[in-house]
């Protein structure tokens, strides 16, 4: 798979995340965040597993038998990071607004290269640092954070961004070793669903009737985001380094804003539109400059 194809896959993945943000927010009218995530990711698991069996059946036994301990170690940690990230983000939406959540979630953009630099001695291309600045400015303008108060949920989203960072980093490392994006995408969704269900049994009241009331949001977010998008992320990171991948994924906020504009009639102000251009500039800069430097 070439770099341009991986870039398009990353953009499609980000588009799905952004447009399903509305379903994540409206899907908790009758159920808690753990119950929502448990159902959402189980639907994601069911939607990807048949594809994994059809397209990766031969590779599954071969690749896992080579190093099954490492495979399941990655599965546990990546599943745990994804569970913590999605749980904190989902819970934060009960305490803060989408604008604040969008702003603080993007903190994974600077966190990824910082973690890679200090813990793995991996120097990102110099273009990443100005791209990070453009990205943060863009999300700041896009989110209208200047008119919002810092609330309890914001701290949750900052911690959530840390787990998103670890998820991006370890997906990048996993796909360099195991070429099983569909199978792993299905299994990580199952791990998140199981973690969410176990904690939902302890901290939430689960009623099937209430879950059914949110069935449209669960199916939409489950198939597209919990299943397809997180699997596409694995495909995309096969040819895109972790730091520029994080910048591309920050377009989630742009797609979420545009979706809210179209679906919920939330008009984009001038500063919101300028913010979108800042993020687009960050993505383009992070991708184009390294190519010119190589030439």
N, C-alpha and C positions, 0 to 999 in steps of 0.2 A: 504494500500500500504506500503510495507516494505522500509527500508532505502536503501538497495542495488538497488531496482527498481527505487526509486527516484533519486539515483545517476546516473543510466544509462539514465534516462529521462533528467536530467540536462546536461549530456554530449552530448546527441543527440540535445538538444536545442542549446547548445553552438556550436556544429558542424554546424548546420544550419546557425546561426548568422555569423560564420566565413566565410563560403563558399558563403554567399550572399553579403558579403562586396564588392566584385568585381562588382556585379550588381548595388549596391548602388552608386558606384563611376562612372560607365559608363552610368548610367541611367539619367544623367543630361546634356547630350550633347545638347538637344533641349528644355528642360524645367527647371524651377527653383526647388529648394529643397522643397518648400512648395507644389507645384503642384505634384511633385513626391511622397511626403509622403501622400498627400491626396488620390491620386489614389492607391498607394501601400496599405495603411491601409484599404481602402474601399474594395479592393479585398480580403484582409485578413478577414474582417468582413463577406463578402459573403461566404468565404470558410469554416468558423467555425460555422456560425449560424445554418445551417441545422443539423450539428452534435449535437449542443446544444439542438435543438428542439427534436431530436430523443432520445437522451440519458438522458437528464435532464429535460424533460417536467414536470414530476410530482414534482421534487424538486424545480423548479423555483418558482412556486406560494407559496409553503409551506415555503421556506426559506426567501423569500423576504417579505412575509406578517408578519413574526415574527418581523422583524426590517427593514422596507423598507427605513427609513430615513438614517440609518447607511450604508445600502447597497449603496444607491445613493451618499452618502457623500464620501465613499471610491471610487466609480466609478469616481466622478468628480476629486478628487485629484490625484488618480493614473493615470487617463487619461491625466490630465494636466502635471504631471511629465514625462510621457512617450512622450507626444507631445514635451515638451521643450527639453528633452534629444535627441530624434531622429532629431528634427529640427536643433539643434545646431551641432550635429554630421554630419548631411547631409550638412549643410552650410559650416562647417569647411573644408570639402573635396574640396571646391572650392578655399580655401586659403592656405591649407597646404597639405603635402603629406600623403599617407596612413601610412607610418612609424611613423611619429609624432602623427597622430591621434590614432594609436594603443597604443603608449606609454602613452599619456596623458589620454586616455579613461580608462586605467587600474587604474587610481587614485581612482576609486570607490571602489577598494579593501580595501585600508586603511580607506577610508571615512566611509564605512558602520559600522565597529566596533567602530570607534571614535564617530559617531553620536549616536549609540546605548548606548555607555558608558556615554556620557555627557548629553544627553537629555532624556534617558530612564533608566539610572542607570543599564544597563545590561552588566555584565562582560562576555566577550567571553572567551572561553577556552584558556589557555596560548599558545597553539600550533598555534593559529591564528597569533600572532605577528611575529614569525620567518617565517611563511608561507607567510606573506605579504612581508617581505624583499626578500625572494626567488623569489616571483612573480614579484616584481618591477625590480629586477636585470635581471630576465629572459626576461621581455618585453623590457628592455633597450637594451639588446644584440640582441634580435629578431628584433627590429625596426631600428637598425643602427642609432639611434638618435645622437650618438657622431659626425656624419658627417653632421648633419642637422642644419639649422639655425632656431631660434625661430621666428615664423611668426604670423600674426594676427589670423590665424585659431587655433593655439595652445591654446590661451586663451579661445576660444569658446569651445574647447574640454574639458578643465579643468572644466568649468562651467557645461558642458554637463555631466561630470562624477558625479557632485554633484546631478543632477536630476536622474541619473541612480541609485545612492545610495538610494535616497528617494523612488524610484520606487521599488527596491528590498526589502527595509524595510517594506513598506506598503503592498506589495503583501504578504509578510510573515505574517503580522498581519491579513490581510483580509482572507486568506485561513484557518486560525485557527477558524474563525467564520462562514464563508459561504462555503459550499462544492459545489460550482458551477464553476469549472474551465473553462469548455467549454463556458457557457453562459457569464461569466465575460470576458473571453478572446475575445469573439466576440464583446461585448459592448465596451471594452476599445479600441479596434481597430476602432470602429465607432466614438468614442469620439475624438481620435487622427485625424481621417480623417476629421471630421467636423471642428475642430480647425484649421487644416492645410488649408482647403478649404477657410474658412473665411478670414484668413490672406493672402492667395494667391490672393484672389479677390482685396485686398488692395495694395499689394506690388509686384505682379507679373502679367504678361500678360498670360492669359490662352487661348491656341489655341488647339482645339481637334486634329487637324492634327499633331501638335508637340507631343501631348501626345501619339498618335498612333505610332509615330516613336520610342517611348521608350516602346512599349507594352510588348515586351519579358522580359525586365528587370523588369518592373512593376509587371507583372504576377508572375515572378519567386520570386522576393523579397516580393511580397504581400502574395502569398499563403504560401510560406515556412517560411519567417521571420515574416512578419506582422501578419499572422494568426497562423500557426502551432507552430512556435518556442516560441512566447510570451505566447501561451496557455500552452505549455509544461513547461514553466518556473513556471506557477502557480501550476501545478501538482507536479513538483519537490520540490518546497519550502514547500510543505505540511509536509515533513519529514526531511527537511534539514534546519538548522538554517541559518539566514541571512548572517552572516560573512563567514562561509565555503562555502555557495552558491556563494557569490561574488568571492571567490578564484576559484571555479570551472568554473564560467562564464568567468574568465580571459583567459581560454584556447581558447577563440574566436580568439585571436591574433595568436596562433599556427595554428589553422585550416585555418585562412586567409592566412598565409604565405605558408602553404602547398598547398592550392588551387591556389595561385598565381604562385607557382612553377610548378604545373601540367598544369594549364590552360594558363598562360601567359608566361611560360618559364623563370620566375624570379628565378634564381639559388640561393639556400640557401648557405650562406657562413658558415665557421666553427663557428663563433661567433653566427650566427643565430640558428644553430643547438644546440649549448650549451645553448642558451636562452630558446629553447623549453624544454630542459631537466630540467632547473631551474623551469619553470612553472609547469611541470609535477610533479617535486619533491614537490613543494608547495602544489599542490592539494592532492597528496598522503599523505603527512605529516599531513595536516589539517584534513584528514578523518580517518587515521589509529591511530594516537596517542590518541585521545579521547576514541576510542574503547578499547585500551590496558589499559588505565587508569581506565575505568569502571570495566574491568576484575580484 
